[in-house]
């Protein structure tokens, strides 16, 4: 059962260009993305910096206006909500950001930070203090954490505070945008395991955004690979790692450190840089860097279509 349906979602930014800033250019940050996110699963979203994955994540929780398309949360189009209705719906949608320190008010005690969503939604002081204290213990912080300030904690501990705050309103869906990329590798594993434990305990659905394929594999049931604003492959996590079908996915995986000594895949070096999102290539957006591109790739946009256990947007998928 789908908890969130994304249909033909696009996000464009109009910016000035040239010395006089009189002409206007359009940046296609997200283009025609469709996804079904199932209740209780973790959908990973990966891709290089600038591919649109963070913009997509913010659109899913209505932190970013939608240019075109629909985001249906439990059957309700979020783009059509406003005022009190949107505020009520947002209780069930939460987001965790990359930098835990930037996400916390340095002048407020940790307990009050976790309480803040509860205060905004009208809960009484005694009740919200009890909930905040319980959540801080549940994410692995000691009983003294409530009275402390953000600067008194490590990066990993601050991210635990951010997670506790996100859970304060008992959400159904949590979008986590690079939630462990600012942490040491040894701390990353602890926080990832905490995500998985909380998912089981609270029945959460995650959208987990990252550029590190190893991190995404550890937590995801399915993975969507993005390139230049588009989803180019969507597959169960194990299937995607074992048999990537899109040339871009193959290149990403070839650059990932190998944990299996029997993995004999050669490193694929992509030529050139990611194209400017203002002057997008015609046809397949990946064709200027694709090692198997042919004439059709330069003229015809490939649609995301079923190939075995995955969906792939490629004229010549290899799986």
C-alpha positions in Angstrom: 0.0 0.0 0.0 1.4 3.4 -1.0 1.6 6.1 1.6 3.0 8.7 -0.8 2.4 8.9 -4.6 4.5 11.3 -6.7 3.1 12.0 -10.1 5.0 13.8 -12.9 6.6 16.1 -10.3 8.7 19.0 -11.6 10.5 22.0 -10.0 11.9 24.9 -12.1 13.8 28.0 -10.9 13.9 31.1 -13.0 17.1 33.1 -12.6 18.6 36.2 -14.2 21.5 35.9 -16.5 24.1 38.1 -18.1 25.7 41.3 -16.8 22.4 43.2 -16.8 20.3 40.3 -15.4 17.6 41.3 -17.9 17.3 37.9 -19.6 15.8 35.0 -17.7 17.0 31.4 -17.6 15.2 28.3 -16.3 16.9 25.7 -14.1 15.1 22.3 -14.3 16.0 21.1 -10.8 13.5 18.2 -10.8 11.8 17.0 -14.0 8.8 14.7 -14.4 9.5 12.4 -11.4 6.9 9.7 -10.6 7.3 7.4 -7.5 5.2 5.3 -5.2 6.5 5.1 -1.7 5.1 2.1 0.2 4.0 2.3 3.8 6.7 1.0 6.2 9.5 0.9 3.6 12.7 2.9 3.2 13.1 4.4 -0.3 16.7 5.5 -0.9 17.4 8.4 -3.3 21.0 8.7 -4.6 22.9 10.7 -7.1 25.7 13.2 -7.6 25.6 16.7 -6.0 23.2 18.9 -8.0 21.1 16.0 -9.3 17.9 17.4 -7.6 17.5 14.8 -4.8 17.4 17.3 -1.9 15.0 19.5 -3.9 12.8 16.5 -4.4 12.9 15.7 -0.7 11.8 19.2 0.3 8.9 19.0 -2.2 7.7 15.8 -0.7 7.0 17.6 2.6 5.9 20.9 1.0 8.9 22.9 2.1 9.5 23.7 -1.6 6.7 24.9 -3.9 5.8 22.6 -6.8 6.1 23.8 -10.4 4.1 20.9 -11.8 2.7 17.5 -10.8 1.2 16.1 -7.7 2.3 14.8 -4.3 -0.4 12.6 -2.8 0.0 11.8 0.9 -2.5 9.3 2.0 -4.5 10.2 -1.1 -4.5 13.9 -0.5 -2.7 16.3 -2.9 -0.4 18.4 -0.7 -0.1 21.1 -3.3 -3.8 21.9 -2.8 -3.5 22.3 1.0 -3.0 25.5 2.9 -3.5 27.1 6.3 -4.9 25.0 9.1 -5.3 21.9 6.9 -1.7 21.9 5.8 -0.5 22.5 9.3 -2.5 19.5 10.5 -1.2 17.3 7.7 2.4 18.4 8.4 2.2 16.6 11.8 2.5 13.4 9.9 5.3 14.6 7.6 8.7 15.4 9.0 12.2 16.2 7.6 15.7 15.7 9.0 18.5 17.8 7.5 22.1 17.2 6.8 23.7 19.6 9.4 22.4 18.8 12.9 24.0 21.9 14.4 22.5 24.3 11.9 19.1 22.6 12.6 19.2 23.5 16.3 18.8 26.9 18.0 22.1 27.3 20.0 20.3 29.5 22.6 17.7 27.0 23.6 17.9 24.0 25.8 17.7 20.6 24.1 14.4 19.7 25.8 12.7 22.8 24.7 13.9 22.2 21.1 12.3 18.8 21.1 9.2 20.2 22.7 8.8 23.0 20.1 6.6 21.1 17.6 4.3 20.0 20.4 4.0 23.6 21.7 3.2 24.9 18.2 0.4 22.3 18.0 -1.1 23.4 21.4 0.0 20.6 23.8 0.2 21.5 27.5 3.6 22.0 29.1 3.7 19.1 31.4 2.7 16.6 28.7 5.1 17.9 26.1 8.0 17.8 28.6 7.3 14.1 29.4 7.1 13.3 25.7 10.4 15.2 25.0 12.2 13.4 27.9 11.0 10.0 26.7 12.1 10.6 23.1 15.6 11.8 24.2 16.0 8.6 26.2 14.7 6.6 23.2 17.3 8.0 20.9 20.1 7.1 23.3 20.7 10.3 25.3 21.0 10.4 29.1 18.5 12.0 31.5 20.6 15.2 31.8 20.3 15.9 28.1 17.0 17.9 28.5 18.7 20.8 30.3 21.8 21.1 28.1 22.5 23.2 25.0 23.5 22.1 21.5 27.2 23.1 21.8 27.6 20.6 24.7 26.9 17.6 22.4 28.9 15.9 19.7 27.7 15.8 16.1 26.3 12.3 16.5 24.4 13.3 19.7 23.0 16.5 18.0 21.7 14.3 15.2 20.0 12.2 17.7 18.3 15.3 19.1 17.1 16.2 15.6 15.7 12.7 15.2 13.9 13.0 18.5 12.4 16.3 17.5 11.2 14.9 14.2 9.4 12.1 16.0 7.7 14.4 18.6 4.5 14.6 16.6 4.3 10.9 15.8 4.8 11.2 12.0 4.0 8.6 9.4 6.7 9.7 6.9 10.2 11.0 7.6 12.3 12.5 4.8 16.0 12.3 5.8 18.3 14.5 3.7 21.9 13.3 4.0 21.4 12.7 7.7 24.8 11.1 8.4 27.1 12.7 5.9 28.4 15.2 8.4 29.3 12.5 10.9 32.4 10.4 11.4 32.2 6.9 9.8 32.2 5.2 13.2 29.2 7.3 14.3 27.4 6.9 11.0 26.8 3.2 11.7 25.3 3.9 15.1 22.9 6.5 13.8 21.9 4.3 10.8 21.1 1.4 13.2 19.0 3.9 15.3 17.0 4.8 12.2 16.2 1.1 11.6 15.3 0.5 15.3 12.9 3.5 15.3 11.3 2.5 12.1 10.3 -0.9 13.6 9.2 0.6 16.9 7.1 3.5 15.5 6.1 2.0 12.1 7.8 4.8 10.1 8.2 5.2 6.4 11.5 6.8 5.3 12.7 8.6 2.2 16.5 8.4 2.7 18.6 10.8 0.6 22.3 10.4 0.3 25.2 10.4 -2.2 27.0 7.5 -0.4 25.7 4.3 -2.0 27.0 2.2 0.9 24.9 4.2 3.4 21.8 3.9 1.2 22.2 0.2 0.8 22.4 -0.3 4.5 18.9 1.2 5.2 16.9 1.0 2.0 14.4 -1.5 0.6 14.3 0.2 -2.8 16.6 2.8 -4.4 15.9 5.5 -6.9 18.9 6.8 -8.8 18.7 10.4 -10.0 20.7 12.3 -12.7 20.1 15.9 -13.7 16.7 16.1 -12.1 15.4 12.7 -13.5 15.0 9.3 -12.0 17.0 7.0 -14.3 16.7 3.7 -12.4 14.4 2.4 -9.6 14.9 -1.1 -8.2 15.0 -3.2 -5.0 18.2 -2.4 -3.2 19.8 -5.9 -3.6 18.9 -6.1 -7.2 20.3 -2.7 -8.0 23.6 -3.5 -6.4 23.8 -6.9 -8.0 22.7 -6.0 -11.5 22.6 -2.3 -12.3 20.9 -1.7 -15.6 21.5 2.0 -16.3 25.0 3.1 -17.4 25.0 5.9 -14.8 24.1 3.5 -12.0 26.9 1.2 -13.1 29.4 4.0 -13.0 28.2 5.1 -9.5 28.6 1.5 -8.2 31.9 1.0 -9.8 33.3 4.0 -7.8 31.9 2.6 -4.5 34.5 0.9 -2.2 34.2 -2.9 -2.5 33.4 -4.9 0.5 33.3 -8.2 -1.3 36.7 -9.5 -2.4 35.0 -11.5 -5.2 33.6 -8.3 -6.8 35.5 -8.0 -10.0 33.7 -5.0 -11.6 36.0 -2.5 -13.3 36.0 1.2 -12.4 34.0 3.2 -14.9 35.3 6.7 -15.4 32.7 9.1 -16.8 34.0 11.7 -19.2 33.1 15.3 -18.8 31.1 17.1 -16.2 27.4 17.1 -15.4 25.7 19.3 -18.0 24.4 22.7 -17.0 20.8 22.3 -15.8 20.0 25.5 -17.8 21.2 24.1 -21.1 20.2 20.5 -20.8 21.2 18.1 -23.5 18.5 16.9 -25.9 17.4 13.3 -25.8 18.7 11.4 -22.8 20.2 13.8 -20.3 23.0 11.3 -19.7 24.0 10.9 -23.3 27.0 13.3 -23.3 28.8 11.2 -20.7 27.3 7.8 -21.5 29.9 5.2 -22.8 27.2 3.4 -24.9 25.2 6.3 -26.3 23.9 6.0 -29.8 22.1 8.3 -32.2 18.7 7.7 -30.6 20.0 8.7 -27.2 20.7 12.2 -28.6 17.3 12.8 -30.0 14.7 10.8 -28.0 14.1 11.0 -24.3 13.9 7.5 -22.8 10.9 6.8 -20.6 11.1 5.0 -17.2 9.9 1.5 -18.1 9.9 -2.0 -16.5 12.9 -4.2 -17.1 12.8 -7.3 -15.0 12.5 -6.3 -11.3 13.3 -2.7 -11.9 12.3 0.4 -13.8 15.0 2.1 -16.0 15.1 5.1 -18.3 17.5 3.9 -20.9 17.3 2.9 -24.6 19.9 0.1 -24.0 19.5 -1.2 -20.4 22.0 -4.0 -19.7 20.3 -6.0 -17.0 
